[in-house]
């Protein structure tokens, strides 16, 4: 299944409200057994959309003539 940002919004809303059934944008209706399952799917959706928070490191190199 190709995930969309709407799917991520729907599962986030379901987790926040305590609902265990989610209807995704493709029409599939899934009833999750637990909050842990929902968080796992949310993580999978976020990873596939590359929405996860990444940290960028910047390295600056300064040089001189050596005096």
C-alpha positions in Angstrom: 0.0 0.0 0.0 1.3 3.4 -0.9 0.9 5.6 2.2 -0.2 9.3 2.0 0.1 12.1 4.4 -3.7 11.9 4.8 -3.2 8.3 6.1 -0.6 9.6 8.7 -3.1 12.3 9.8 -5.9 9.7 10.1 -3.9 7.3 12.3 -2.6 10.2 14.4 -6.2 11.4 15.0 -7.3 7.8 15.8 -4.4 7.4 18.4 -5.2 10.8 19.9 -8.9 10.0 20.3 -8.5 6.4 21.4 -10.3 4.9 18.4 -8.9 1.6 17.2 -10.5 1.5 13.7 -9.1 3.6 10.9 -10.4 4.0 7.3 -7.5 4.9 5.0 -7.6 7.0 1.8 -7.7 3.9 -0.4 -10.9 2.7 1.3 -9.3 0.0 3.4 -10.7 -0.3 7.0 -8.4 -1.7 9.6 -9.3 -2.5 13.2 -6.2 -2.5 15.4 -5.8 -4.8 18.4 -3.8 -2.4 20.5 -2.2 1.0 20.8 1.2 -0.6 20.2 0.1 -1.9 16.8 -1.2 1.6 15.9 2.1 3.2 16.9 4.0 0.6 14.9 2.0 1.4 11.8 2.3 5.1 12.4 6.1 4.7 12.5 6.0 2.7 9.3 3.9 5.4 7.5 6.2 8.2 8.8 9.3 6.3 7.6 7.9 5.7 4.2 6.9 9.3 3.9 10.3 10.4 5.2 8.6 12.6 7.8 10.7 11.5 10.6 12.8 14.1 12.3 16.4 14.0 11.1 19.3 15.9 12.5 21.7 17.5 10.1 25.3 18.0 11.2 27.3 20.9 9.8 31.1 20.7 10.0 33.1 23.8 9.2 36.8 23.7 8.5 39.0 26.8 8.8 42.5 27.0 7.5 45.2 29.5 7.6 48.8 29.9 6.4 50.2 28.4 9.6 51.8 31.5 11.1 
